[in-house]
Amino acid sequence: MQATRLYLIRHGTTAANQAGVFLGRTDAPLNDVGLQEADRLGSRLREVPFERIVSSDLSRARVTAEHVAAGRAVRLDPRLREMDLGDFDGLVASDVHAANPELIAAWRSDPTDVRMPNGETLSEVQRRAVHALEQLAAEHPGGSVAVVTHTFVLLSVIAHVLGVPLASFRRLFVDRASLSLVDWKAGGTPVLRGFNDVSHLEGSR
């Protein structure tokens, strides 16, 4: 079975991103900056013969995916949603850090199984996202698939691809509207072919 080329995309900018707010499953829309980023991303990928375009069902990812799709169908998959931050979702990050020092210290030490209050763990995020991508690889061997999703989903997936512990995710960073490439053969070992490419955004930031 041939590998599937996965174009892993982080959504564009929202006002919450710029305000330093914890943004998990809150359905924050793209702002004007994010829409411009999505447009540039779509222009860059216009000629890629995607067999499938898949997105988180949260609007910031879905609208980014629609710019990439340029009229083609977008399949929504809730397994690609951002990490559920529970009670912290929508709060200012600095306030959460100040009010929850022990939990934040545990998260910084090893986030693998630290659960945000009424939320989920990073290992749970990784399992659902990897399952979704493994399925896409099986459905589209030898094809190209665009996957539009979120920060913690991407970081946990890249950690899986590299075979490193989730505790190492802070050594990775994905910009908004960035592009990473993975060749993924169903049942095989995925290969990272490109990471955090934002060359399409040059001059816009």
N, C-alpha and C positions, 0 to 999 in steps of 0.2 A: 504494500500500500504506500502510495506517495504521500509526502508531507503536505500539509495545508499551510499556506502562508497567511498568518494572522497579523493584521494591521491593528495593533492595540492603541487606542486613542483615549486620552483624557479629555473630558468635556471642557468647553470654554469658560471664561470668567463670569462669576456672579458677584452681585454686590456683597453678599455674605463672605465670599472669599476675600474681598478687599477690606472688609471690616474686621477680620480676624475672628470670625464666628465659627464655632464647631458646626460643620455641615454634614449630616449623615443622610437620613431619609427624609428630612425636610425638603419639600419640592420647590427649591429656589430656582427662579428662571435665570437665563443668561441676561446680562446687562448689555449695553451697547458695545462695550469692549469685547465681551464674549461672542456676540453676534458677528463682529468683524473678524475675530479669530476663526470662528467656524466657517466663515465665508472663504478665508484664505486657505484653510485646511481643505475645504471642498474643491477649490481651484487646483490645489496641488495634486489631489487624488482623482481628478476628473477622468483621466484616461485609464485608470486601473480597472480591469475587467472583473469586478467583484461578483462572485457567485451569490454572496449573501452579505447583507449589512444588518448587524445585530446591535441592539442598544439596551442599556438599562432603561427601565420604564420611567425614571425620573426625568422631568422635562429638560433639565440642563444638559443631560446626555442625549435625550431623544432629539432635541432641536439641533444639537451639534451633528448627530447622525443624519438628520434630514438634509443638512447642507452638504454632507458627503454624498448622500444618495442622489441628489439632484433629480428628484422625481421618481427614483426607483423605490421599491418597497423596503420598509424598515421593519424587522422583526423585533419585538420587545421581549426581553427576558429578565424577570425580576431577580434571577440569580446573579445578575450583574449590577444590582443596586449597591450603593455605598454601604459601608459598615453601619450597622444600627448602633448609634451612640446613646440610645436610651434617653435617660433624664438629662443628659448633657447636650442633646441636639438643640441647636439654635442659640446656645449660650456663648458668651464671649469667652474665648479660650483662656485668657489671662485670669478671668474670674474663676473659672473651673479649677485652674492650677492652684490658685490661692486658697480655695475652699476645700480642696481634696488632696492635701500633700502626700498622704500615704498611698492612695490609689495611683496618683500620678507617678510617684517614685517606683511603684511596682511595674507600671506600664513602661517606664523608661528603662527599667532593668531587664525585663523580658515580657513583651506584650503578648506572647503566644496565647495564653489562656486567661488573661486579665479581662474580666467582664465589666463593661460600663453598666451602671445601675439600670436594670430593665433593658439592657442592650445585648450585644453579642460579642464574641471574642474574635480576635484576628484569625485564629485557626479555623473557626467556623466560616469566616469570610473566604478563606483560602479554599476550603473543601468545596463550597458551593460554586465558586468561580472556576476552579480547575475542572470540576465535573462538567460545567457548561462548555468550556473550551475543548475538552476531550470529545464531547459530543459533536461539536462543530467540525473538529478534525475528522471524525468518522464519517460525517455527512458529506464533506467536500474534499476528498483526497485529491491532491494535486491542484486544488483551486486556491483562490484568494478570498479572504473574508475580512470585512471591517468589523471591529468590535469597539463600541464606544462605551466607556465606563468611568470609573472614579479612582481617586488616589489610592485608598487602602486596598481596593480590589487589584489594581495594577501592581502595587508593591508586593502584595502577597503572591500574586501569580509569578512575577519576575523572580522572587525568592525561590519559588518552586522550580522554575525553569533552570535557575543556576544551581539548585541543589543545596542552598544555604538555609540555616535556621531562620525562622521568622524574626528572631531577635536581631538579625542583621539588617532588617529592612531600613533602618535609619542611614545606612550607607548608600541608599538609593534615593533618587529624587525624580519625580515626574512633573514637569511643568504643565500648566493648563494648556489645552489644545496641542499637546505634544503627541508624537508618533513613535511607537516602538514596534519592531518587527520580530516575530517568532515563527520559526518553521516547526510545525507540530504534527507528528505522525501518530495517529491513534494507536494507543498501546505502546508507543515508543518513547524515547527521550527527546523532549523539545529542545530546540537550539535557538538561542538569542542571536538575531542577525542585525539588529539595530536598536538603539536605546535613546529615548528622550530627544528625538529630533524636532527642533523648532525652527529650522531654517526657513520655513514658509512664513514665519512671523517676523523676520528681520525688518527693522525699521518701524514696526508697529508698537514697540514698547519702549 
